Amino acid sequence: MKTTAPPRQMSLIAFLQAQNCTNYVGSWRHPASMSDFMTPEYYQRIARTLEDGLFDMAFFDDRLAMPDIYGDSHRETVAHGVRAVKMDPSTILMAMACATSKLGLGATYSTTYYEPFHVARLFATLDLMTKGRVAWNVVTSLNDSEAANFGRDEHMEHDARYDRADEFMEVVMGHWDSWEDDAIILDKASDRFADPDKVHRLDHSGKYFKSKGPLPVPRSQQGHPVILQAGQSGRGQAFAARWAELVFASYPNLEGGRKQYAALKKAIADAGRDPDQVKIAPAVKFVVGESEQHARDKLALAASTARPIDGLALLCEVLNVDFAARPYELPFTDEELAAQSWHGLRDRVIAASGKKNPSVRDFVESSGRGTVKEGPNFVGTPTQIADQMQEWFEGACDGFVIQALHTPGSYEDFVRLVVPELQRRNLFRKSYDGATLRDTLGLKRPLPRDWREAEKLVSA
């Protein structure tokens, strides 16, 4: 008897920050935003809303320094709340885990400023304590302020960071391979805790790292944490094709998204991996109302909370350049553009402005950084929102990263109004399948050393 394959369904990821605002700085000024962001209840409130809405995951972005490059000072950042508070997301992740049982939970940790053994042990432990619901967002960090916080004089060059990150991943994945699934015996009578033949040392020695092992943390219910990545440059996308299981994309529009989606899926296949086992989800702001005018009014209110310092401080942070010391209209030279670690954003600004050598003004206006204009906005009624999501889902993505303009209201509105419409169209689940994050995402549970097999196929 011929069976019908289940309909393809989208993934939903909430984009969170362990700070005084969402990724949209003006959110802390919004009259409807809660202000208890330094308490566990704040994050647990959001977590319960997301789990009620059957979201795949709540994911925390992170930086390792305040945005203090503009004017070479932290004063404007602190005065205006431009992501001034930055707590460790892994701790908050556990507070949210205690309030939920199915919601996936992702946290960002840098391959430039941490050690592979530390990251491997931390995330393996988090995964066990959440019964297989954790993901690690792999980043290479951004700027000299982060370098200074870790005793370095300057941030590593762009491609060198990714070279280090590739080896970092080899060490972490190698440590996660330490224990075979059936290594633990727990036979008290015979004094057999585990089979030493099924626990393996790593003995890695490379250009950037040496690490012995074995990792003293056994494998979790989902094998190992899901790997997230959001690199936008050519080198970043090559890294994602090799390692990522869920890619956070940045699309300028639907047409550009379709091209990026196809190119990345091809790169994943060329890297010896199954493209169907890698999800791609663009970040989008959603503003939903009971009527289109209601949604437009909500967007206008959120937009009114932005301040000029938001965009300037955030651009200096991500580009690692102090715009305060540069004439606003002066174009960057070819040499300046080539030397800076801003490849992904630089290319988007050049495309949006139509200028080969954009100025500070072009970066501020074309990027939309710090405003509601940054990235695509889906605005309207539940039906209008679902129409847009469905169009993107058919050939441009596997799901969406939901950006909140205020909390917890943006997520509450989405769960209350949009999720039922997606379910009615059979585009989104009506219950969680399985218990782990991999179950929810529809990803296979990896066996030890699976990742090495893909490496062998490419090198053969």
C-alpha positions as a LaTeX table, in Angstrom:
\begin{tabular}{lrrr}
\hline
Residue & $x$ (\AA) & $y$ (\AA) & $z$ (\AA) \\
\hline
Met1 & 0.00 & 0.00 & 0.00 \\
Lys2 & 1.41 & 3.37 & $-1.02$ \\
Thr3 & 1.74 & 5.88 & 1.81 \\
Thr4 & 1.58 & 9.65 & 1.45 \\
Ala5 & 4.52 & 11.61 & 2.81 \\
Pro6 & 3.58 & 14.02 & 5.61 \\
Pro7 & 3.35 & 17.67 & 4.52 \\
Arg8 & 6.48 & 19.77 & 4.96 \\
Gln9 & 6.11 & 22.04 & 7.97 \\
Met10 & 8.00 & 25.17 & 8.92 \\
Ser11 & 10.25 & 25.74 & 11.91 \\
Leu12 & 9.78 & 28.73 & 14.20 \\
Ile13 & 12.66 & 30.12 & 16.25 \\
Ala14 & 12.42 & 33.05 & 18.67 \\
Phe15 & 15.35 & 35.48 & 18.52 \\
Leu16 & 16.25 & 36.46 & 22.09 \\
Gln17 & 18.91 & 38.50 & 23.88 \\
Ala18 & 20.14 & 38.13 & 27.47 \\
Gln19 & 20.04 & 41.88 & 27.87 \\
Asn20 & 17.91 & 44.95 & 28.49 \\
Cys21 & 16.28 & 44.81 & 25.03 \\
Thr22 & 15.56 & 42.47 & 22.17 \\
Asn23 & 17.74 & 42.59 & 19.06 \\
Tyr24 & 15.77 & 45.78 & 18.37 \\
Val25 & 17.28 & 48.31 & 20.80 \\
Gly26 & 14.18 & 50.51 & 20.97 \\
Ser27 & 12.20 & 47.66 & 22.51 \\
Trp28 & 13.23 & 48.61 & 26.06 \\
Arg29 & 11.60 & 52.04 & 25.51 \\
His30 & 8.31 & 50.54 & 24.25 \\
Pro31 & 5.46 & 51.25 & 26.70 \\
Ala32 & 4.31 & 47.60 & 26.58 \\
Ser33 & 7.72 & 46.00 & 27.22 \\
Met34 & 8.32 & 44.33 & 30.57 \\
Ser35 & 11.33 & 45.73 & 32.43 \\
Asp36 & 12.27 & 42.87 & 34.75 \\
Phe37 & 14.93 & 41.57 & 32.32 \\
Met38 & 17.36 & 40.78 & 35.17 \\
Thr39 & 15.06 & 38.17 & 36.69 \\
Pro40 & 14.41 & 34.52 & 35.78 \\
Glu41 & 10.67 & 35.22 & 35.65 \\
Tyr42 & 11.14 & 37.50 & 32.61 \\
Tyr43 & 12.69 & 34.74 & 30.51 \\
Gln44 & 10.45 & 32.00 & 31.91 \\
Arg45 & 7.40 & 34.06 & 30.94 \\
Ile46 & 8.63 & 34.22 & 27.36 \\
Ala47 & 9.57 & 30.53 & 27.38 \\
Arg48 & 6.09 & 29.42 & 28.44 \\
Thr49 & 4.52 & 31.57 & 25.72 \\
Leu50 & 6.80 & 30.05 & 23.08 \\
Glu51 & 6.13 & 26.50 & 24.25 \\
Asp52 & 2.39 & 27.17 & 24.24 \\
Gly53 & 2.88 & 28.26 & 20.62 \\
Leu54 & 4.85 & 25.05 & 19.85 \\
Phe55 & 7.97 & 26.96 & 18.76 \\
Asp56 & 10.95 & 24.82 & 17.84 \\
Met57 & 13.39 & 26.87 & 19.84 \\
Ala58 & 14.29 & 30.03 & 21.74 \\
Phe59 & 17.73 & 31.18 & 20.65 \\
Phe60 & 20.07 & 33.69 & 22.34 \\
Asp61 & 22.43 & 35.86 & 20.33 \\
Asp62 & 25.38 & 37.30 & 22.26 \\
Arg63 & 28.32 & 39.68 & 22.23 \\
Leu64 & 31.27 & 39.69 & 24.64 \\
Ala65 & 31.47 & 43.46 & 25.12 \\
Met66 & 29.22 & 46.50 & 25.34 \\
Pro67 & 28.86 & 48.48 & 22.10 \\
Asp68 & 31.61 & 50.96 & 23.09 \\
Ile69 & 33.48 & 51.61 & 19.84 \\
Tyr70 & 31.47 & 54.70 & 18.85 \\
Gly71 & 33.45 & 57.61 & 20.28 \\
Asp72 & 35.74 & 55.06 & 21.98 \\
Ser73 & 33.46 & 55.15 & 25.01 \\
His74 & 30.68 & 53.22 & 26.71 \\
Arg75 & 28.91 & 56.39 & 27.90 \\
Glu76 & 26.38 & 56.70 & 25.06 \\
Thr77 & 25.63 & 52.98 & 25.21 \\
Val78 & 24.92 & 53.10 & 28.93 \\
Ala79 & 23.00 & 56.37 & 28.80 \\
His80 & 20.64 & 55.19 & 26.07 \\
Gly81 & 20.47 & 51.45 & 26.86 \\
Val82 & 22.01 & 50.34 & 23.57 \\
Arg83 & 22.36 & 46.69 & 24.58 \\
Ala84 & 24.20 & 47.88 & 27.68 \\
Val85 & 23.36 & 44.75 & 29.73 \\
Lys86 & 24.79 & 41.48 & 28.43 \\
Met87 & 24.36 & 38.44 & 30.67 \\
Asp88 & 25.64 & 34.93 & 29.99 \\
Pro89 & 22.92 & 33.23 & 27.92 \\
Ser90 & 23.74 & 29.66 & 29.03 \\
Thr91 & 22.64 & 30.40 & 32.60 \\
Ile92 & 19.39 & 32.00 & 31.43 \\
Leu93 & 18.83 & 29.04 & 29.15 \\
Met94 & 18.65 & 26.78 & 32.20 \\
Ala95 & 16.16 & 29.07 & 33.93 \\
Met96 & 13.93 & 28.73 & 30.86 \\
Ala97 & 14.47 & 24.97 & 30.76 \\
Cys98 & 13.03 & 24.70 & 34.27 \\
Ala99 & 9.79 & 26.33 & 33.08 \\
Thr100 & 9.36 & 24.16 & 29.95 \\
Ser101 & 9.60 & 20.53 & 28.84 \\
Lys102 & 9.62 & 20.59 & 25.01 \\
Leu103 & 10.95 & 23.98 & 23.86 \\
Gly104 & 14.42 & 23.88 & 22.30 \\
Leu105 & 16.97 & 26.29 & 23.77 \\
Gly106 & 20.00 & 27.70 & 21.95 \\
Ala107 & 22.88 & 29.82 & 23.23 \\
Thr108 & 25.79 & 31.58 & 21.51 \\
Tyr109 & 29.41 & 30.83 & 22.39 \\
Ser110 & 32.46 & 32.14 & 20.55 \\
Thr111 & 35.16 & 30.01 & 18.94 \\
Thr112 & 37.56 & 32.98 & 19.10 \\
Tyr113 & 37.57 & 33.61 & 22.86 \\
Tyr114 & 36.70 & 30.29 & 24.49 \\
Glu115 & 38.44 & 26.92 & 24.53 \\
Pro116 & 36.96 & 23.86 & 22.75 \\
Phe117 & 37.03 & 21.62 & 25.84 \\
His118 & 35.12 & 24.21 & 27.88 \\
Val119 & 32.44 & 24.64 & 25.20 \\
Ala120 & 32.17 & 20.88 & 24.63 \\
Arg121 & 31.66 & 20.17 & 28.33 \\
Leu122 & 29.31 & 23.11 & 28.93 \\
Phe123 & 26.93 & 22.31 & 26.08 \\
Ala124 & 27.05 & 18.55 & 26.60 \\
Thr125 & 26.04 & 19.15 & 30.23 \\
Leu126 & 23.29 & 21.59 & 29.26 \\
Asp127 & 21.98 & 19.02 & 26.80 \\
Leu128 & 21.81 & 16.33 & 29.47 \\
Met129 & 20.14 & 18.64 & 32.00 \\
Thr130 & 17.44 & 19.58 & 29.45 \\
Lys131 & 16.99 & 15.99 & 28.21 \\
Gly132 & 18.24 & 16.80 & 24.72 \\
Arg133 & 16.83 & 20.26 & 24.00 \\
Val134 & 19.97 & 22.37 & 23.55 \\
Ala135 & 21.67 & 24.01 & 20.56 \\
Trp136 & 24.98 & 25.84 & 20.25 \\
Asn137 & 25.16 & 28.92 & 18.04 \\
Val138 & 28.73 & 29.03 & 16.72 \\
Val139 & 30.17 & 32.54 & 16.23 \\
Thr140 & 33.63 & 33.96 & 15.62 \\
Ser141 & 32.86 & 37.29 & 17.37 \\
Leu142 & 33.10 & 40.79 & 16.00 \\
Asn143 & 35.45 & 43.42 & 17.30 \\
Asp144 & 38.40 & 44.77 & 19.26 \\
Ser145 & 36.29 & 45.48 & 22.36 \\
Glu146 & 35.65 & 41.76 & 22.72 \\
Ala147 & 39.36 & 41.09 & 22.17 \\
Ala148 & 40.27 & 43.59 & 24.90 \\
Asn149 & 37.96 & 41.88 & 27.39 \\
Phe150 & 39.93 & 38.67 & 26.86 \\
Gly151 & 43.39 & 40.24 & 27.10 \\
Arg152 & 44.01 & 40.54 & 23.35 \\
Asp153 & 45.25 & 43.67 & 21.58 \\
Glu154 & 43.00 & 43.26 & 18.55 \\
His155 & 40.41 & 41.00 & 16.97 \\
Met156 & 41.66 & 38.27 & 14.65 \\
Glu157 & 41.40 & 38.77 & 10.89 \\
His158 & 38.13 & 37.55 & 9.32 \\
Asp159 & 39.26 & 34.42 & 7.45 \\
Ala160 & 41.75 & 33.46 & 10.18 \\
Arg161 & 38.86 & 33.43 & 12.67 \\
Tyr162 & 37.05 & 30.92 & 10.50 \\
Asp163 & 40.19 & 28.80 & 10.08 \\
Arg164 & 40.42 & 28.68 & 13.87 \\
Ala165 & 36.67 & 27.98 & 14.08 \\
Asp166 & 36.98 & 24.97 & 11.75 \\
Glu167 & 39.61 & 23.41 & 13.99 \\
Phe168 & 37.59 & 24.43 & 17.08 \\
Met169 & 34.65 & 22.44 & 15.68 \\
Glu170 & 36.84 & 19.40 & 15.00 \\
Val171 & 37.93 & 19.42 & 18.65 \\
Val172 & 34.43 & 19.93 & 20.06 \\
Met173 & 32.90 & 17.27 & 17.82 \\
Gly174 & 35.78 & 14.95 & 18.69 \\
His175 & 35.12 & 15.43 & 22.40 \\
Trp176 & 31.41 & 14.79 & 21.87 \\
Asp177 & 32.47 & 11.48 & 20.31 \\
Ser178 & 34.25 & 10.39 & 23.52 \\
Trp179 & 31.45 & 8.16 & 24.81 \\
Glu180 & 29.67 & 5.55 & 22.75 \\
Asp181 & 25.94 & 5.32 & 23.38 \\
Asp182 & 26.14 & 2.03 & 25.30 \\
Ala183 & 29.35 & 2.76 & 27.23 \\
Ile184 & 27.65 & 3.05 & 30.65 \\
Ile185 & 26.94 & $-0.30$ & 32.34 \\
Leu186 & 26.09 & 0.61 & 35.96 \\
Asp187 & 26.45 & $-2.92$ & 37.32 \\
Lys188 & 26.93 & $-2.40$ & 41.05 \\
Ala189 & 27.37 & $-6.08$ & 41.87 \\
Ser190 & 30.34 & $-6.53$ & 39.50 \\
Asp191 & 31.73 & $-3.02$ & 40.04 \\
Arg192 & 31.39 & $-2.21$ & 36.35 \\
Phe193 & 30.45 & 1.45 & 35.89 \\
Ala194 & 31.28 & 1.73 & 32.18 \\
Asp195 & 33.16 & $-0.06$ & 29.43 \\
Pro196 & 36.56 & 1.62 & 29.00 \\
Asp197 & 36.78 & 0.30 & 25.44 \\
Lys198 & 33.80 & 2.50 & 24.59 \\
Val199 & 35.23 & 5.75 & 26.01 \\
His200 & 37.85 & 7.32 & 23.77 \\
Arg201 & 40.62 & 9.86 & 24.09 \\
Leu202 & 40.83 & 12.59 & 21.48 \\
Asp203 & 44.56 & 13.44 & 21.48 \\
His204 & 44.09 & 16.37 & 19.12 \\
Ser205 & 47.13 & 18.42 & 18.16 \\
Gly206 & 46.64 & 21.08 & 15.48 \\
Lys207 & 47.55 & 24.61 & 14.45 \\
Tyr208 & 45.39 & 26.35 & 17.05 \\
Phe209 & 44.56 & 23.73 & 19.69 \\
Lys210 & 45.85 & 20.77 & 21.65 \\
Ser211 & 43.33 & 18.76 & 23.66 \\
Lys212 & 43.68 & 15.31 & 25.16 \\
Gly213 & 40.27 & 14.10 & 26.34 \\
Pro214 & 38.22 & 12.08 & 26.83 \\
Leu215 & 35.38 & 14.45 & 27.61 \\
Pro216 & 33.97 & 13.46 & 31.03 \\
Val217 & 30.34 & 13.96 & 29.90 \\
Pro218 & 28.43 & 11.07 & 28.24 \\
Arg219 & 26.21 & 11.55 & 25.19 \\
Ser220 & 22.74 & 13.00 & 25.57 \\
Gln221 & 19.34 & 11.85 & 24.37 \\
Gln222 & 19.84 & 13.71 & 21.07 \\
Gly223 & 23.45 & 12.58 & 20.59 \\
His224 & 24.97 & 16.03 & 20.81 \\
Pro225 & 23.60 & 19.60 & 20.75 \\
Val226 & 22.25 & 20.96 & 17.47 \\
Ile227 & 24.75 & 23.23 & 15.69 \\
Leu228 & 23.53 & 26.71 & 14.72 \\
Gln229 & 25.39 & 29.22 & 12.58 \\
Ala230 & 24.71 & 32.59 & 10.96 \\
Gly231 & 27.75 & 33.51 & 8.86 \\
Gln232 & 26.86 & 35.76 & 5.91 \\
Ser233 & 30.22 & 36.21 & 4.17 \\
Gly234 & 31.51 & 33.71 & 1.61 \\
Arg235 & 33.82 & 32.20 & 4.21 \\
Gly236 & 31.02 & 32.15 & 6.77 \\
Gln237 & 28.69 & 30.33 & 4.41 \\
Ala238 & 31.39 & 27.76 & 3.63 \\
Phe239 & 31.70 & 27.19 & 7.38 \\
Ala240 & 27.93 & 26.80 & 7.68 \\
Ala241 & 27.85 & 24.33 & 4.79 \\
Arg242 & 30.41 & 22.16 & 6.59 \\
Trp243 & 29.06 & 22.28 & 10.13 \\
Ala244 & 25.63 & 23.87 & 10.65 \\
Glu245 & 22.39 & 21.98 & 11.20 \\
Leu246 & 20.29 & 25.15 & 11.37 \\
Val247 & 21.42 & 28.30 & 9.54 \\
Phe248 & 20.12 & 31.74 & 10.50 \\
Ala249 & 19.95 & 33.65 & 7.22 \\
Ser250 & 19.65 & 37.33 & 6.40 \\
Tyr251 & 17.60 & 37.96 & 3.26 \\
Pro252 & 17.13 & 41.38 & 1.67 \\
Asn253 & 13.90 & 40.22 & $-0.01$ \\
Leu254 & 12.16 & 37.11 & $-1.33$ \\
Glu255 & 14.05 & 37.00 & $-4.64$ \\
Gly256 & 17.40 & 37.30 & $-2.91$ \\
Gly257 & 16.30 & 34.72 & $-0.38$ \\
Arg258 & 15.52 & 32.13 & $-3.04$ \\
Lys259 & 18.99 & 32.57 & $-4.54$ \\
Gln260 & 20.72 & 32.32 & $-1.14$ \\
Tyr261 & 18.64 & 29.30 & $-0.15$ \\
Ala262 & 19.51 & 27.40 & $-3.34$ \\
Ala263 & 23.19 & 28.34 & $-3.14$ \\
Leu264 & 23.54 & 27.25 & 0.47 \\
Lys265 & 21.70 & 23.97 & $-0.07$ \\
Lys266 & 24.07 & 23.24 & $-2.97$ \\
Ala267 & 27.09 & 24.11 & $-0.83$ \\
Ile268 & 25.86 & 21.71 & 1.86 \\
Ala269 & 25.59 & 18.91 & $-0.69$ \\
Asp270 & 29.04 & 19.75 & $-2.06$ \\
Ala271 & 30.36 & 19.42 & 1.49 \\
Gly272 & 29.19 & 15.80 & 1.55 \\
Arg273 & 26.12 & 16.41 & 3.71 \\
Asp274 & 22.38 & 15.89 & 3.24 \\
Pro275 & 20.76 & 19.29 & 2.47 \\
Asp276 & 17.46 & 18.04 & 3.90 \\
Gln277 & 19.20 & 17.67 & 7.27 \\
Val278 & 20.10 & 21.37 & 7.42 \\
Lys279 & 17.36 & 23.94 & 8.10 \\
Ile280 & 17.64 & 27.50 & 6.80 \\
Ala281 & 15.62 & 30.22 & 8.54 \\
Pro282 & 15.75 & 33.97 & 7.77 \\
Ala283 & 15.30 & 36.57 & 10.50 \\
Val284 & 12.08 & 38.55 & 10.02 \\
Lys285 & 10.22 & 41.11 & 12.13 \\
Phe286 & 6.53 & 40.27 & 12.52 \\
Val287 & 3.85 & 42.77 & 13.48 \\
Val288 & 0.37 & 41.28 & 13.55 \\
Gly289 & $-2.92$ & 42.95 & 14.36 \\
Glu290 & $-6.62$ & 42.15 & 14.30 \\
Ser291 & $-6.80$ & 44.52 & 11.29 \\
Glu292 & $-4.16$ & 45.77 & 8.88 \\
Gln293 & $-4.45$ & 49.29 & 10.28 \\
His294 & $-4.00$ & 47.96 & 13.81 \\
Ala295 & $-0.78$ & 46.24 & 12.69 \\
Arg296 & 0.44 & 49.41 & 10.96 \\
Asp297 & $-0.22$ & 51.41 & 14.11 \\
Lys298 & 1.74 & 48.88 & 16.15 \\
Leu299 & 4.68 & 49.15 & 13.75 \\
Ala300 & 4.59 & 52.95 & 13.90 \\
Leu301 & 4.65 & 52.88 & 17.71 \\
Ala302 & 7.63 & 50.52 & 17.70 \\
Ala303 & 9.43 & 52.63 & 15.09 \\
Ser304 & 8.99 & 55.73 & 17.24 \\
Thr305 & 11.14 & 54.19 & 19.97 \\
Ala306 & 14.33 & 54.17 & 17.82 \\
Arg307 & 17.04 & 56.77 & 18.41 \\
Pro308 & 19.94 & 57.83 & 16.10 \\
Ile309 & 22.52 & 56.59 & 18.60 \\
Asp310 & 21.13 & 53.06 & 18.30 \\
Gly311 & 22.19 & 52.60 & 14.69 \\
Leu312 & 25.52 & 54.36 & 15.08 \\
Ala313 & 26.55 & 52.38 & 18.15 \\
Leu314 & 25.47 & 49.05 & 16.66 \\
Leu315 & 27.18 & 49.68 & 13.32 \\
Cys316 & 30.44 & 50.57 & 15.04 \\
Glu317 & 30.10 & 47.40 & 17.11 \\
Val318 & 29.57 & 45.06 & 14.16 \\
Leu319 & 32.01 & 46.80 & 11.79 \\
Asn320 & 34.75 & 47.36 & 14.39 \\
Val321 & 35.18 & 50.97 & 13.20 \\
Asp322 & 34.61 & 54.24 & 15.07 \\
Phe323 & 32.26 & 56.28 & 12.88 \\
Ala324 & 32.39 & 59.19 & 15.34 \\
Ala325 & 35.83 & 60.17 & 14.04 \\
Arg326 & 34.90 & 60.00 & 10.32 \\
Pro327 & 33.12 & 62.58 & 8.10 \\
Tyr328 & 29.55 & 61.39 & 7.61 \\
Glu329 & 29.56 & 61.76 & 3.80 \\
Leu330 & 33.13 & 60.56 & 3.07 \\
Pro331 & 33.14 & 57.36 & 0.96 \\
Phe332 & 35.24 & 54.45 & 2.19 \\
Thr333 & 38.12 & 53.57 & $-0.12$ \\
Asp334 & 38.50 & 50.18 & $-1.77$ \\
Glu335 & 41.38 & 49.45 & 0.60 \\
Glu336 & 39.34 & 50.33 & 3.68 \\
Leu337 & 36.42 & 48.19 & 2.57 \\
Ala338 & 38.68 & 45.23 & 1.77 \\
Ala339 & 40.56 & 45.43 & 5.06 \\
Gln340 & 37.61 & 45.51 & 7.44 \\
Ser341 & 35.87 & 42.49 & 9.01 \\
Trp342 & 32.44 & 43.45 & 7.77 \\
His343 & 32.13 & 41.46 & 4.56 \\
Gly344 & 28.49 & 40.35 & 4.81 \\
Leu345 & 27.06 & 43.71 & 5.89 \\
Arg346 & 29.38 & 45.62 & 3.54 \\
Asp347 & 28.07 & 43.67 & 0.54 \\
Arg348 & 24.45 & 44.23 & 1.56 \\
Val349 & 24.99 & 47.99 & 1.95 \\
Ile350 & 26.74 & 48.23 & $-1.42$ \\
Ala351 & 23.84 & 46.39 & $-3.05$ \\
Ala352 & 21.16 & 48.44 & $-1.27$ \\
Ser353 & 22.81 & 51.83 & $-1.84$ \\
Gly354 & 24.02 & 51.11 & $-5.37$ \\
Lys355 & 27.38 & 52.63 & $-4.42$ \\
Lys356 & 30.68 & 50.79 & $-4.80$ \\
Asn357 & 32.21 & 52.97 & $-2.09$ \\
Pro358 & 29.52 & 53.77 & 0.50 \\
Ser359 & 29.89 & 56.40 & 3.21 \\
Val360 & 28.92 & 56.33 & 6.89 \\
Arg361 & 25.56 & 57.78 & 5.85 \\
Asp362 & 25.05 & 54.92 & 3.39 \\
Phe363 & 25.84 & 52.34 & 6.05 \\
Val364 & 23.38 & 53.93 & 8.49 \\
Glu365 & 20.56 & 54.42 & 5.98 \\
Ser366 & 20.99 & 51.29 & 3.83 \\
Ser367 & 21.53 & 48.86 & 6.69 \\
Gly368 & 18.61 & 50.17 & 8.76 \\
Arg369 & 20.60 & 49.02 & 11.80 \\
Gly370 & 18.87 & 49.97 & 15.04 \\
Thr371 & 15.52 & 50.65 & 13.33 \\
Val372 & 12.47 & 48.61 & 12.35 \\
Lys373 & 13.62 & 48.99 & 8.72 \\
Glu374 & 16.48 & 46.53 & 9.19 \\
Gly375 & 15.61 & 43.29 & 7.44 \\
Pro376 & 12.22 & 42.22 & 6.07 \\
Asn377 & 9.04 & 43.12 & 7.97 \\
Phe378 & 5.87 & 41.05 & 7.75 \\
Val379 & 3.06 & 43.37 & 8.81 \\
Gly380 & $-0.69$ & 42.81 & 8.71 \\
Thr381 & $-3.52$ & 40.54 & 9.78 \\
Pro382 & $-2.95$ & 36.86 & 10.60 \\
Thr383 & $-4.06$ & 35.95 & 7.07 \\
Gln384 & $-1.72$ & 38.47 & 5.46 \\
Ile385 & 1.21 & 37.35 & 7.63 \\
Ala386 & 0.55 & 33.67 & 6.85 \\
Asp387 & 0.32 & 34.47 & 3.12 \\
Gln388 & 3.80 & 36.03 & 3.20 \\
Met389 & 5.26 & 33.21 & 5.27 \\
Gln390 & 3.81 & 30.59 & 2.95 \\
Glu391 & 5.24 & 32.33 & $-0.11$ \\
Trp392 & 8.73 & 32.42 & 1.44 \\
Phe393 & 8.41 & 28.84 & 2.71 \\
Glu394 & 7.89 & 27.63 & $-0.86$ \\
Gly395 & 11.46 & 27.81 & $-2.10$ \\
Ala396 & 13.27 & 30.34 & 0.10 \\
Cys397 & 13.45 & 28.86 & 3.60 \\
Asp398 & 12.59 & 26.03 & 6.00 \\
Gly399 & 11.25 & 28.31 & 8.72 \\
Phe400 & 11.66 & 31.71 & 10.35 \\
Val401 & 13.58 & 33.46 & 13.10 \\
Ile402 & 11.00 & 35.67 & 14.80 \\
Gln403 & 12.33 & 39.07 & 15.93 \\
Ala404 & 10.36 & 40.83 & 18.64 \\
Leu405 & 9.80 & 44.59 & 18.67 \\
His406 & 8.79 & 44.41 & 22.32 \\
Thr407 & 8.53 & 41.65 & 24.91 \\
Pro408 & 6.67 & 39.57 & 25.70 \\
Gly409 & 3.89 & 41.11 & 23.59 \\
Ser410 & 5.38 & 40.45 & 20.15 \\
Tyr411 & 5.59 & 36.72 & 20.90 \\
Glu412 & 2.18 & 36.64 & 22.58 \\
Asp413 & 0.57 & 38.26 & 19.54 \\
Phe414 & 2.28 & 35.84 & 17.17 \\
Val415 & 1.24 & 32.78 & 19.17 \\
Arg416 & $-2.32$ & 34.00 & 19.64 \\
Leu417 & $-2.96$ & 35.19 & 16.08 \\
Val418 & $-0.51$ & 33.74 & 13.55 \\
Val419 & 0.14 & 30.21 & 14.83 \\
Pro420 & $-3.53$ & 29.12 & 14.53 \\
Glu421 & $-3.64$ & 30.38 & 10.93 \\
Leu422 & $-0.46$ & 28.44 & 10.06 \\
Gln423 & $-1.95$ & 25.34 & 11.68 \\
Arg424 & $-5.18$ & 25.76 & 9.73 \\
Arg425 & $-3.11$ & 25.68 & 6.53 \\
Asn426 & $-1.23$ & 22.60 & 7.75 \\
Leu427 & 2.06 & 24.53 & 7.61 \\
Phe428 & 2.85 & 24.17 & 11.30 \\
Arg429 & 2.57 & 21.44 & 13.92 \\
Lys430 & $-0.35$ & 21.00 & 16.30 \\
Ser431 & 1.75 & 19.17 & 18.89 \\
Tyr432 & 5.38 & 18.41 & 19.55 \\
Asp433 & 6.71 & 15.23 & 17.95 \\
Gly434 & 9.13 & 13.44 & 20.24 \\
Ala435 & 11.07 & 14.86 & 23.16 \\
Thr436 & 14.35 & 16.30 & 21.86 \\
Leu437 & 15.13 & 19.38 & 19.81 \\
Arg438 & 16.22 & 17.12 & 16.96 \\
Asp439 & 12.81 & 15.44 & 17.06 \\
Thr440 & 11.14 & 18.84 & 16.81 \\
Leu441 & 13.35 & 20.04 & 13.96 \\
Gly442 & 13.08 & 16.74 & 12.10 \\
Leu443 & 16.84 & 16.11 & 12.27 \\
Lys444 & 18.37 & 12.66 & 12.61 \\
Arg445 & 20.14 & 11.72 & 15.81 \\
Pro446 & 23.87 & 11.61 & 14.95 \\
Leu447 & 25.98 & 8.59 & 15.81 \\
Pro448 & 29.51 & 9.04 & 17.14 \\
Arg449 & 31.91 & 10.04 & 14.37 \\
Asp450 & 29.12 & 10.62 & 11.81 \\
Trp451 & 30.60 & 14.03 & 11.04 \\
Arg452 & 33.91 & 12.42 & 10.08 \\
Glu453 & 32.19 & 10.35 & 7.38 \\
Ala454 & 31.08 & 13.51 & 5.53 \\
Glu455 & 34.66 & 14.81 & 5.76 \\
Lys456 & 35.94 & 11.58 & 4.17 \\
Leu457 & 33.46 & 11.82 & 1.29 \\
Val458 & 34.61 & 15.34 & 0.39 \\
Ser459 & 38.32 & 14.58 & 0.66 \\
Ala460 & 38.02 & 11.28 & $-1.32$ \\
\hline
\end{tabular}
